[in-house]
Amino acid sequence: MQDFVFRDPEDHVEEISASYDEFTRLLDLYVDQPKESNNKNFIRLLYDLSHIINHHPSLAQAFSAKVCTFLETHPESLPHELRIQLVQAVMVLHNKGVIDTCDAINKLIPLFKLNDKNVRRCIFGHFIRELPFHQTNSTMKELQKFTSSDYDPRIAFKTLQLIIDIFHKENKEDL
């Protein structure tokens, strides 16, 4: 489906809308009955929609809001595959410009507290790759906000480590 949408997005608005409706139905089913839902179809639909939803701006904001809300409300109870796919969907939406950099920071940095090494590594790598290109005073203030003692020590430590690594990456060329 992605290939066809990339070639001619205007002709596939109905398919994107139908996929979004199916995603909403599966999300509601997953919230109501997590044991009974089919994770494979949900993960595949999440992957596809995160890559093509930016061609339909009215649905893109609603989709990103649902994904972020679901990830914020159920991070510990989600299966590993679904959790990592939700994080990757937020990253793809950030890369495509659907989610602002400050919003991506606010949605993903709190996930450093999870006991899931792959999720932490994925988030850390994304910000190391992307933040030097999107760095502004507001993004650095958002990052620095997470280093205060009000947050979990794991979040503060990983955020401080991220800030230091971004600084070293930016200044590596000067040496």
C-alpha positions in Angstrom: 0.0 0.0 0.0 2.8 2.4 0.8 4.2 2.3 -2.8 0.9 3.3 -4.3 0.3 6.1 -1.8 3.8 7.5 -2.3 3.3 7.6 -6.1 -0.1 9.3 -6.1 -1.4 10.2 -2.6 -4.5 12.1 -3.9 -6.0 8.9 -5.4 -5.6 6.9 -2.2 -7.3 9.2 0.4 -10.2 6.7 0.8 -7.8 3.8 1.5 -5.9 5.9 4.1 -9.2 6.8 5.7 -10.3 3.2 5.7 -7.0 2.1 7.2 -7.3 4.9 9.8 -10.8 3.7 10.7 -9.6 0.1 11.0 -6.7 1.3 13.2 -9.2 3.2 15.5 -11.4 0.0 15.7 -8.4 -2.2 16.6 -7.1 0.4 19.1 -10.4 0.5 20.9 -10.6 -3.3 20.8 -7.1 -3.5 22.3 -7.9 -1.1 25.0 -11.1 -3.0 25.9 -9.7 -6.5 25.6 -5.9 -6.6 25.4 -5.7 -10.4 25.6 -8.2 -11.0 22.7 -6.7 -8.6 20.2 -4.6 -9.6 17.2 -1.2 -7.9 17.7 0.2 -8.8 14.3 -2.6 -7.0 12.3 -2.5 -4.0 14.7 1.3 -3.7 14.4 1.3 -4.0 10.6 -1.5 -1.4 10.4 0.4 0.9 12.8 3.6 0.6 10.7 1.8 1.3 7.4 -0.2 4.3 8.7 2.8 5.9 10.4 4.5 6.0 7.0 1.6 7.3 4.9 -0.6 9.3 7.1 1.3 12.5 6.5 -0.4 12.6 3.0 -3.7 13.2 4.8 -3.1 16.1 7.2 -6.5 16.1 8.8 -6.1 12.4 9.9 -2.4 12.8 10.6 -3.0 14.9 13.7 -5.7 12.6 15.0 -3.5 9.6 14.4 -0.5 11.0 16.1 -2.6 12.1 19.1 -4.1 8.6 19.4 -0.7 6.9 19.2 0.9 9.2 21.7 -2.0 9.0 24.1 -2.0 5.2 23.9 1.7 5.0 24.5 1.6 7.4 27.4 -1.3 5.6 29.2 -0.2 2.0 28.8 3.6 1.9 28.5 4.3 -0.8 31.1 1.4 -3.1 30.2 2.1 -3.3 26.5 3.9 -6.3 24.9 7.4 -5.5 23.8 6.7 -5.7 20.1 3.8 -3.3 20.3 5.7 -0.9 22.6 8.7 -0.7 20.2 6.4 -0.3 17.2 4.5 2.6 18.9 7.8 4.3 19.7 9.0 3.8 16.1 5.7 5.2 14.9 6.2 8.4 16.9 9.7 8.6 15.5 8.5 8.3 11.9 5.8 10.9 12.5 8.5 13.2 14.0 10.7 12.6 10.9 7.8 13.4 8.6 7.0 16.6 10.4 3.6 15.5 11.8 4.9 15.7 15.4 6.9 18.8 16.5 10.4 18.2 18.0 9.4 19.5 21.4 6.3 17.2 21.4 8.4 14.2 20.5 10.8 15.0 23.4 7.8 15.3 25.8 6.3 12.0 24.6 9.5 9.9 24.3 11.9 11.0 27.1 9.5 9.8 29.9 9.8 6.3 28.4 13.4 6.2 29.6 12.0 4.9 32.9 10.8 1.7 31.3 12.6 -1.6 32.0 13.0 -2.2 28.2 16.5 -1.7 27.0 15.5 -1.8 23.3 13.0 1.0 23.7 15.6 3.1 25.6 18.2 2.4 23.0 15.8 3.2 20.1 14.8 6.5 21.7 18.3 7.5 22.5 19.5 6.7 19.0 16.7 8.7 17.4 17.5 11.8 19.4 21.2 11.5 18.8 20.6 11.3 15.1 17.8 13.9 14.8 18.3 16.6 17.5 21.5 18.2 16.1 19.4 19.0 13.0 16.4 20.3 14.9 18.2 21.9 17.8 16.8 25.2 19.0 16.7 27.0 22.3 13.2 25.5 22.9 14.3 21.9 22.3 17.3 22.3 24.6 15.1 23.8 27.3 12.7 20.8 26.9 15.6 18.4 27.3 17.0 20.3 30.3 13.6 20.2 32.0 13.9 16.4 32.3 17.2 16.7 34.1 15.7 18.2 37.2 15.1 16.2 40.4 11.3 16.3 39.8 11.6 13.3 37.4 12.7 9.7 37.9 16.5 9.4 38.3 16.7 7.1 35.3 15.0 9.8 33.1 17.3 12.5 34.4 20.4 10.4 33.9 19.6 9.3 30.4 18.6 12.8 29.4 21.8 14.3 30.8 23.7 11.6 28.9 21.8 12.5 25.7 22.6 16.2 26.1 26.3 15.5 26.6 26.4 13.1 23.6 24.7 15.7 21.4 27.2 18.3 22.6 30.1 16.0 21.7 28.6 15.1 18.4 28.2 18.8 17.4 31.8 19.7 18.5 33.5 16.6 17.1 34.0 18.4 13.8 35.9 21.2 15.5 38.7 18.9 16.7 
